[in-house]
């Protein structure tokens, strides 16, 4: 399945910054605490975080940390080699997702490609679109995932 979602950063008043990939739900700061264990990905305007990464890194916004306090989410990003493209076979991408390449946050790059294991152990390939001109804290994600 492939879907497109738009996330807003920490200063965005109109977009949520918290995503549950498995259920295709974007949460705002007001609704995220009730779903903190299901949240896979957080966007602060510059970085993509996992709940674990946000909780442990001093650069993650403090209000995001308080929203996610006590989260049991196990989502994780995996660093992919530069030769991985959207057309790369899924089985080949899976082989790159080894524990040595696991991280809890990545700096967003336009046309960036990120691989993630979600809190429900799904796998997601995340393609970054351009930042929105009207709200430069907004980012478009194109996500394909499998169970």
Secondary structure, DSSP 8 states (H G I E B T S, - for coil): -EEEEEEE-TT-SSS--EEETTTTEEE-HHHHGGGTTT--EEE-SSEEE-HHHHHH-TTS-HHHHHHTTT-----EEE---TT--TTS-HHHHHHH--GGGEESEEE--TT-EEEEE-TTS-EEEEEEEEE-SS-TTEEEEEEEEE-
